[in-house]
Amino acid sequence: MLWRVCVGCFSQRDLVSVLGTSLLCRLCSDELAELRCGAAQISLGGPPLIDITALYRYQGLIRRLIIRAKVGGDLPALRLLIALVQAHPTLPGLTSWSQALMPCASSLWGRVRGRIDIASQISKEQAHGPLQVLTAPLHLHWRWRKHALLGRHQRNRSEQDMPEWFKGLSLRLCSRTLAAAKVEALLLIDDVITSGDTMRRTAAAVHAADPWMFIRGLALAVS
């Protein structure tokens, strides 16, 4: 049957079912196992972030799947990435600790180009029972470009160019949202951590809106 192909490399040989949702050849399945980070926490955190946990290394098959899902809108690749997050052994501990999930805001340029927001998709799939999904502070959604692609001076300039009244309004709205949701422990979600800048800025904005919030980070992949 022509449609029975590996999600990773499109091979039709030595296929195995992965997580009950996707087919992978044995080579791709073995590669995913090698790219898994285990329970490793990475050193890109720091106050107000307690820590950041990365699930996979942003290399090889993981990198190709993320690019295909985000840029090409490849739904089989996206489904596999979501299933990999759900099946990772570190996820239950993080979700049981948190009371809400917050996907980090994607860049405006990416949304204009129609790229899939993988962090939002992961968050929606993890939301169940009392676990809520909250939106990142409004002013963070108006970043034109991904911060990892900018130099330090450009990042600071992008913050300075943000009107103070708009940033203040964004933080007040975020504070009201957090208070209404009665959240004290928040898990930030991002697809790829490069410099960690996006997650740190998101944590700083949440901390400014609610200084008593406990904040941790989860990334699908770290480069």
N, C-alpha and C positions, 0 to 999 in steps of 0.2 A: 504494500500500500504506500503510495507516494507521499502521503501526508505524515507518515511515521518517520520523522527525522529528528536528529539531535538538535535541541534548541541552541546549543553552543556553537557547533561547527557544521550543522546541516548534514552530517553523515547519516547513513542508514544502517551502519554496521554496529554490532555489539551494543544495542540499545538497552538501557535499564530505566525503570521508572524511578523518578526522584521526587520524594515528598508527596507522591500521589497526584501531582499536578503537571509534571513535565517529563519529557524523555531526554536523556543525555546518553551519549556514547560513554564507554568506560574511561576513555582518556580524559574527557571533559569532567566526568564525575570525580576522577582521581585528582585532577587539577584544582577543582573547587575545595576538596579536602585539604590540599596543601596550602591554599590561600587563606584558609580560615585562621583567624587570630586567636581563637580560644577565648580566655577570659582576660586578655591583656588590656590594660588601661594605658592610654597614651599621655604624653607629658605636655599636651597643648592646653590643659585646663588652667586653673588658677582662679582666685576669688573674682566674682562671686560663684564661679563654677566649682562644684566639689570635685568632679572628675569627668573625663570623657572616655567612653568605651567604644572601641572600634571592633567590628565583627569580621571584616575581611581586609586584605591588602588590595589596594587599587592597582592591580597588575593583571596581565593576561586575560583570562576569560571574564573575570569580574569587571574589568575595565571595559571590555567589548560589550558585555551585557548592559552596563550602565549607559554607555554611549548610544547603543541601539535603542534602548528604552527612552532615554531623554531626548535625543536628537531626532531619531527616526520614528518614534512612536511605535516601536515594536512591542506589541502586547504580550506575546509569549515570553519575551525577555523580561518584561515588567512583572508578569505573574511569577516567574521563577525567582526574581530578586525578592519579591515580597514573601514568597514561601521560604526562602533561605533565611530571612530575618525571623520569621515566625518559628522556625525550627532550631534556631541557634540556642545553645544551652544557657547562655547568659541572659537571654531576654526575660524569662519569668521572674528572675530576681529584680530586674530593673523596673518592670511594669508593676510588680507587687509593691515596690517601694514608692512609686509615684502615684499621684492622684489625678494627674492630667498630662497629656502630651502636647507639645507645641512644635510643629515643624518650622525650621528656620526659613525665613522668607527668601524666595528665589529672586534673582535679579530681574529688574523690569525689562531689560533687553531680552532675556531668555523667554519671559512670558509673551512679549510682543512677537517673538519669532515662533511662538506656539510650542515651545518645548514642554515636555511632561514634567511636572513637579513630583519627583520620586519621593521626596520626604513627606509630602502631603498624602500621597497614596499609601505609604507605609503606615503613617499615623492613623488614617481612616480604617485600615485593616486591623490595627491593634486595639482600636476603641471598642470596648465591650463592658457591660455591667456599669459600674460607677466610674470607670476610666473615661475621662472627657478629652476632646481635642479642642485646643484653644488656638486662636490666631495670634501670630507674633505682632508686636506693636506696629501700628499703621505706618509710621515713618520709615521702618526698615524695608517695607515693600516698594519703596521708591528709589532704591539703589539702582542706578542705571546699569552698572556692570558688576560682575562677580568680584569681590574684594581680593580674592587670591590672584587675580590678574593685574592688580594695581600695586604700585609702590607705596611705601609708608606715607610719603608726602601726599600722594593722590588720595589715599584713604582718609587722612586727616582733613584734606580739602573737601572731600565729599560730605564729611560730617559738618564742617563749617558752613558749607553752602546750604544746608538744611535750615529753613526759617525756624527761629526759636519758638514762635507761636505754634507752628505745626507740630514740632517735636513735643512741646508741652501738652498740646491737645492729645497727641498720640499716647503719651504716658498716662494722662488722666483717664482716658478711655480704657487703657490696659489695666490700670489700677481698679477701676470699677468692674471690669470683667473678672479679674482674679478674685475680688471680694465676693461677687455674686456667685462664682463657682465654688467658693469656700475651699480653695486650693492652698496647701502649704508645701507640697512637694511636687516639683515640675520636672519632667524629662524632655529636654530639647532633642529634636530629631533632625538629622541632616543626611544627605546621601553620601557626599564625599568630603572628607576633611583634608585640606591641603596645608594651609597656614593656621587654621583654627580661628581665624579672625571673625568670620561670620557668626560662629557659635558664641564666641566671647562677647561680641557686640550685642547679640541677642540676649545673652545672660545679663549683661550690664544694663540693658534697657529694662528688662523685667525687674532687676534688682532696684532700679530707680523708681519703678512703679510700685514695688512692694519690697522694702528692705528686709523683710523677715522671711522671704521665700527661700526654700532649699531647692537648689538647681543642679541637675546632673545632665550630661550629654550622651547621646548615642549616635554613632555614625555607621552607616552601612559599610563604608570603606575608608581607609586612610592611605594617602599617597606618601 
